[in-house]
C-alpha cells in the first residue's frame, strides 16, 4: 500500500466534488450523509465553522486513492465525510449558523457569526473558509490484500466515534461485498419502500436490517449458525463472510429483494426494521424452490404475497406481536416470529396441499408477453376452492369445466 499526504483547500475539494467528479464522499464503507442534521447538531455544525475560522485544530481527512481506466485520479473519502458535507452545505447556503455561535477572531479582528448564512459573512470570513487547507492522508492499493487494509483503517478510524453496529459491519466485509450491499440499499425497496425515518437512516438502521436479513437467510440455508440478530452478532457475521460470500448466497439475496420490490410497489407501514428480515425469510417460501425471477414465475406471485401480508397484519398480528417486545433480537423470539409468519402464509395459500406452482401472471404490473402466463397457472380468488377439489379434477380446472369421474356418471345414469 502506498501512503501519501497532501494539503488541499476547501475551495478545491468542493470543485473536485461538484465539477470534476474526482472526489467521492460515498465510499462503500461510509455511512450515509446527513449525520449532522437535526436537533442537537446545529451547534456541532456551527462549531466546526467557528473552529476553522479561529484556527483551532480540525482532524485530518482520510481518502482512498484509485486510478480510473482513463487514468484519472479518484479520491474516495474514508473518514471526514460529515465535515466536508457540512462545509459544502454551509457554503451553498443550506443552513445558517447557530444563534449562540461565538465570534471568529483572526488577523487582530473580530467577526460576528451568529445567525449568519455563508453569504452574510464578512468577505474576510468567506475567503478564510474557502482557502482553509485540510491535511489529507491518501491510501492507494497496489496489491490484492491492500483492500483488507483499507477496511481495517476505516474500522479503526471509526472505533472511537458512535457508529452503530450496522454501520461498522460494512467495514468488516470485503470491498466487493460492501459494494453489493450498498447497491441493494440504494435500490427502490430499501431506499423508498421500507419504513425508515431520516434519523433511522442516519443511524444505519436500514443497513442493519439488510445485514440481519443476510444473516437469517444464511442461517436458514445452513451457511451460518444463529446466535442472535443483535448489532454485535451482525458484526460477527459480517466478519465471517469477508471473502466468503458465495455467488449462490448473493443471488438468493438479490432475488428476494427483487421479489419484495415487485410485491410492494408503494411504501408499506409494516415494512419496518423489526419485520424486514422476517418478511425476507418468509418470501423465500413464497417464491418456491423452482422460481424464475427473470420471468417472474413464483409459487406465490408478488401481488398475492402483498395481499397475504396485509391480511397477516390485520388478522394474525397479535400472536406475532408478543415476540416483538423486549429481547426481540434473541434467537428464540426471532425464530418464533419467522414460524408464526410462515405458518400464516402456508395456511392462507394452503401451500402444503398444492403440488403445482402458483403463478402470478403480473399482467397488471408488466406488459411483457413472457409474463402474460395462461390462466391455467394463475393463482386467482378461487384458489381455496381449487385446493379442496380432488387431484383427479386438477387437469380440468383451467377450463372451468370440472368433469365427473366415469364411475359416478354410470351410477347417475342407473339412478336416472
SULTANOR-V33499 format. One record per residue. N is the residue number from 1. RES is the residue in one small letter. SS is DSSP state (~ for helix, > for strand, _ for the rest). PHI is phi in whole degrees, 0 to 359 (NA if undefined). D_LAST is the distance of its C-alpha to the last C-alpha in Angstrom with 2 decimals. Layout:
BEGIN
<<N/RES/SS/PHI/D_LAST> <N/RES/SS/PHI/D_LAST>>
END
This chain:
BEGIN
<<1/x/_/NA/93.08> <2/x/>/258/95.64> <3/x/>/244/96.75> <4/x/>/228/98.78> <5/x/>/236/100.02> <6/x/>/209/100.54> <7/x/>/253/101.52> <8/x/>/219/99.56> <9/x/>/284/99.81> <10/x/~/299/96.99> <11/x/~/301/97.51> <12/x/~/289/96.92> <13/x/~/297/93.98> <14/x/~/294/92.30> <15/x/~/295/92.99> <16/x/~/297/91.46> <17/x/~/284/88.37> <18/x/~/262/87.77> <19/x/_/248/89.30> <20/x/_/263/89.66> <21/x/_/58/86.70> <22/x/_/270/88.86> <23/x/>/235/88.14> <24/x/>/242/84.76> <25/x/_/263/84.14> <26/x/_/244/80.64> <27/x/_/300/81.25> <28/x/_/305/78.09> <29/x/_/273/79.48> <30/x/_/285/80.64> <31/x/_/285/78.93> <32/x/_/293/78.04> <33/x/_/285/80.69> <34/x/_/81/81.27> <35/x/_/292/82.17> <36/x/_/258/85.14> <37/x/_/241/83.19> <38/x/_/107/82.53> <39/x/_/299/84.31> <40/x/_/97/87.04> <41/x/_/259/87.49> <42/x/~/300/89.58> <43/x/~/294/92.65> <44/x/~/299/91.90> <45/x/~/297/91.62> <46/x/~/292/94.76> <47/x/~/292/96.75> <48/x/~/297/95.95> <49/x/~/297/97.56> <50/x/~/298/100.44> <51/x/~/297/100.99> <52/x/~/298/101.07> <53/x/~/288/103.66> <54/x/_/267/105.78> <55/x/_/62/105.76> <56/x/_/284/104.12> <57/x/_/298/102.55> <58/x/_/236/99.01> <59/x/_/304/97.08> <60/x/_/290/96.83> <61/x/>/259/93.73> <62/x/>/234/91.95> <63/x/>/237/90.34> <64/x/>/261/88.69> <65/x/>/257/90.18> <66/x/>/228/88.18> <67/x/>/245/88.86> <68/x/_/283/86.20> <69/x/_/297/85.51> <70/x/_/263/87.87> <71/x/_/65/90.61> <72/x/_/268/90.36> <73/x/>/275/91.06> <74/x/>/238/88.31> <75/x/>/254/89.09> <76/x/>/249/86.18> <77/x/>/285/87.02> <78/x/>/268/86.62> <79/x/>/208/88.40> <80/x/_/120/89.72> <81/x/~/301/86.72> <82/x/~/293/86.92> <83/x/~/297/90.66> <84/x/~/292/90.30> <85/x/~/296/87.30> <86/x/~/296/89.13> <87/x/~/293/92.25> <88/x/~/298/90.40> <89/x/~/295/88.48> <90/x/~/294/91.72> <91/x/~/298/93.46> <92/x/_/278/90.54> <93/x/_/77/90.94> <94/x/_/275/87.69> <95/x/_/200/89.31> <96/x/_/267/92.68> <97/x/_/285/94.71> <98/x/_/297/94.42> <99/x/_/302/96.76> <100/x/_/263/98.48> <101/x/_/295/99.20> <102/x/_/293/102.88> <103/x/_/293/105.25> <104/x/>/259/105.96> <105/x/>/229/109.52> <106/x/>/204/110.90> <107/x/_/54/114.06> <108/x/_/62/115.81> <109/x/>/234/113.48> <110/x/>/242/110.78> <111/x/>/231/107.56> <112/x/_/286/105.08> <113/x/_/240/101.43> <114/x/_/305/99.55> <115/x/_/67/96.74> <116/x/_/261/97.55> <117/x/_/279/95.32> <118/x/~/303/96.66> <119/x/~/291/98.00> <120/x/~/275/99.79> <121/x/_/290/101.79> <122/x/_/299/105.36> <123/x/~/303/105.73> <124/x/~/296/107.43> <125/x/~/291/104.41> <126/x/~/301/101.99> <127/x/~/294/104.11> <128/x/~/297/104.49> <129/x/~/294/100.73> <130/x/~/295/100.09> <131/x/~/264/102.83> <132/x/_/299/102.08> <133/x/>/251/101.54> <134/x/>/275/99.11> <135/x/>/279/99.88> <136/x/>/236/96.96> <137/x/>/259/96.08> <138/x/>/247/94.13> <139/x/>/242/92.32> <140/x/>/238/91.37> <141/x/_/283/89.17> <142/x/_/239/90.65> <143/x/_/231/88.68> <144/x/_/300/85.02> <145/x/_/289/85.71> <146/x/~/295/87.48> <147/x/~/298/84.17> <148/x/~/294/83.86> <149/x/~/293/87.36> <150/x/~/299/86.37> <151/x/~/298/83.52> <152/x/~/294/85.96> <153/x/~/298/88.50> <154/x/~/300/85.97> <155/x/~/299/84.84> <156/x/~/289/88.43> <157/x/~/297/89.43> <158/x/_/258/86.66> <159/x/_/291/86.91> <160/x/_/262/89.35> <161/x/_/242/87.35> <162/x/_/283/84.28> <163/x/_/281/81.57> <164/x/_/284/78.20> <165/x/~/300/76.70> <166/x/~/298/74.18> <167/x/~/294/77.02> <168/x/~/289/79.01> <169/x/~/299/76.05> <170/x/_/294/76.07> <171/x/_/279/79.58> <172/x/_/266/78.51> <173/x/_/269/76.10> <174/x/_/285/77.28> <175/x/~/297/77.93> <176/x/~/297/74.85> <177/x/~/292/72.52> <178/x/~/299/74.42> <179/x/~/297/73.88> <180/x/~/297/70.15> <181/x/~/297/69.83> <182/x/~/299/71.86> <183/x/~/295/69.68> <184/x/~/292/66.54> <185/x/~/295/68.35> <186/x/~/277/69.30> <187/x/_/288/65.77> <188/x/~/300/63.61> <189/x/~/301/61.62> <190/x/~/281/64.68> <191/x/~/277/67.03> <192/x/~/234/64.80> <193/x/~/273/61.45> <194/x/_/291/62.50> <195/x/_/266/64.12> <196/x/_/231/67.78> <197/x/_/285/70.65> <198/x/~/300/73.83> <199/x/~/295/75.54> <200/x/~/298/72.82> <201/x/~/293/73.12> <202/x/~/297/76.90> <203/x/~/282/76.49> <204/x/_/84/74.18> <205/x/~/295/71.06> <206/x/~/294/68.91> <207/x/~/296/70.53> <208/x/~/297/70.07> <209/x/~/297/66.33> <210/x/~/292/65.96> <211/x/~/294/67.95> <212/x/~/295/65.84> <213/x/~/299/62.74> <214/x/~/300/64.28> <215/x/~/299/65.19> <216/x/~/292/61.70> <217/x/~/296/60.01> <218/x/~/292/62.47> <219/x/~/295/61.87> <220/x/~/296/58.08> <221/x/_/259/58.63> <222/x/_/80/61.21> <223/x/_/268/64.28> <224/x/_/208/65.98> <225/x/_/264/66.31> <226/x/_/284/65.68> <227/x/_/251/68.28> <228/x/>/218/67.98> <229/x/_/247/67.58> <230/x/_/292/70.94> <231/x/~/298/73.39> <232/x/~/296/75.53> <233/x/~/287/72.64> <234/x/~/296/71.65> <235/x/~/295/75.20> <236/x/~/298/74.92> <237/x/~/299/71.69> <238/x/~/302/73.35> <239/x/~/295/76.15> <240/x/~/287/73.73> <241/x/_/261/72.11> <242/x/_/296/75.44> <243/x/_/58/75.21> <244/x/_/217/72.10> <245/x/_/250/69.23> <246/x/_/291/67.16> <247/x/~/300/65.34> <248/x/~/300/62.02> <249/x/~/294/62.84> <250/x/~/295/64.07> <251/x/~/295/60.98> <252/x/~/297/58.61> <253/x/~/300/60.70> <254/x/~/299/60.87> <255/x/~/292/57.11> <256/x/~/295/56.39> <257/x/~/296/58.77> <258/x/~/297/57.30> <259/x/~/299/53.76> <260/x/~/293/55.01> <261/x/~/293/56.84> <262/x/~/290/53.61> <263/x/~/287/51.80> <264/x/_/236/54.55> <265/x/_/290/55.92> <266/x/_/230/57.72> <267/x/_/302/59.69> <268/x/_/232/57.82> <269/x/_/296/59.64> <270/x/_/270/58.05> <271/x/_/272/59.34> <272/x/_/247/62.55> <273/x/~/309/64.68> <274/x/~/291/63.06> <275/x/~/265/59.50> <276/x/~/304/60.06> <277/x/~/298/60.47> <278/x/~/291/57.40> <279/x/~/299/55.23> <280/x/~/296/56.50> <281/x/~/295/55.48> <282/x/~/293/51.97> <283/x/~/299/51.72> <284/x/~/299/51.99> <285/x/~/296/48.76> <286/x/~/290/47.07> <287/x/~/294/48.45> <288/x/_/87/46.90> <289/x/_/289/48.44> <290/x/_/247/47.73> <291/x/_/293/48.67> <292/x/>/228/50.41> <293/x/_/294/52.80> <294/x/_/297/53.88> <295/x/_/263/50.39> <296/x/_/56/49.47> <297/x/>/255/46.58> <298/x/_/222/46.02> <299/x/_/296/43.40> <300/x/_/239/43.67> <301/x/_/296/45.08> <302/x/~/307/48.28> <303/x/~/298/46.79> <304/x/~/284/44.22> <305/x/~/298/46.93> <306/x/~/296/48.89> <307/x/~/297/45.99> <308/x/~/297/45.66> <309/x/~/302/49.45> <310/x/~/296/49.46> <311/x/~/300/46.68> <312/x/~/300/48.69> <313/x/~/280/51.84> <314/x/~/264/49.98> <315/x/~/253/47.72> <316/x/~/241/49.18> <317/x/~/291/52.88> <318/x/~/300/54.06> <319/x/~/296/53.38> <320/x/~/290/54.98> <321/x/~/296/57.98> <322/x/_/294/59.36> <323/x/_/255/60.18> <324/x/_/253/61.98> <325/x/_/275/64.96> <326/x/_/307/68.20> <327/x/_/82/68.04> <328/x/_/295/65.10> <329/x/_/279/66.75> <330/x/>/293/66.50> <331/x/~/303/64.20> <332/x/~/300/62.05> <333/x/~/289/61.39> <334/x/~/296/60.89> <335/x/~/292/58.27> <336/x/~/292/56.57> <337/x/~/296/56.26> <338/x/~/298/54.74> <339/x/~/299/52.28> <340/x/~/295/51.15> <341/x/~/292/50.79> <342/x/~/292/49.03> <343/x/~/296/46.53> <344/x/~/297/45.78> <345/x/~/298/45.09> <346/x/~/298/42.80> <347/x/~/293/40.82> <348/x/~/297/40.65> <349/x/~/258/39.22> <350/x/_/50/37.57> <351/x/~/296/39.68> <352/x/~/292/39.09> <353/x/~/260/35.39> <354/x/_/258/36.01> <355/x/_/260/36.76> <356/x/_/265/37.13> <357/x/_/291/39.97> <358/x/_/260/39.53> <359/x/>/242/41.47> <360/x/_/268/42.97> <361/x/_/292/43.42> <362/x/_/59/46.40> <363/x/_/296/45.91> <364/x/_/280/47.28> <365/x/_/247/50.34> <366/x/_/212/51.25> <367/x/_/259/51.17> <368/x/_/295/51.13> <369/x/_/291/48.53> <370/x/_/295/48.35> <371/x/_/275/47.20> <372/x/_/276/44.56> <373/x/_/288/41.91> <374/x/_/292/38.32> <375/x/~/294/35.81> <376/x/~/302/34.18> <377/x/~/256/37.12> <378/x/>/279/37.81> <379/x/_/270/37.50> <380/x/_/237/36.16> <381/x/_/292/35.29> <382/x/_/267/31.74> <383/x/~/300/33.23> <384/x/~/297/32.35> <385/x/~/295/28.66> <386/x/~/295/28.89> <387/x/~/295/30.74> <388/x/~/278/28.11> <389/x/_/286/25.38> <390/x/_/288/24.95> <391/x/~/296/27.28> <392/x/~/296/24.51> <393/x/~/270/23.89> <394/x/~/303/27.64> <395/x/~/291/27.78> <396/x/~/261/25.39> <397/x/~/292/26.96> <398/x/~/296/29.71> <399/x/~/271/27.53> <400/x/_/86/25.70> <401/x/_/253/22.29> <402/x/_/273/20.85> <403/x/_/283/18.62> <404/x/_/279/15.75> <405/x/_/305/16.75> <406/x/~/302/15.34> <407/x/~/299/14.33> <408/x/~/290/12.21> <409/x/~/296/10.52> <410/x/~/297/9.82> <411/x/~/296/8.69> <412/x/~/293/6.20> <413/x/~/296/4.99> <414/x/~/298/5.36> <415/x/~/299/3.77> <416/x/_/294/0.00>>
END
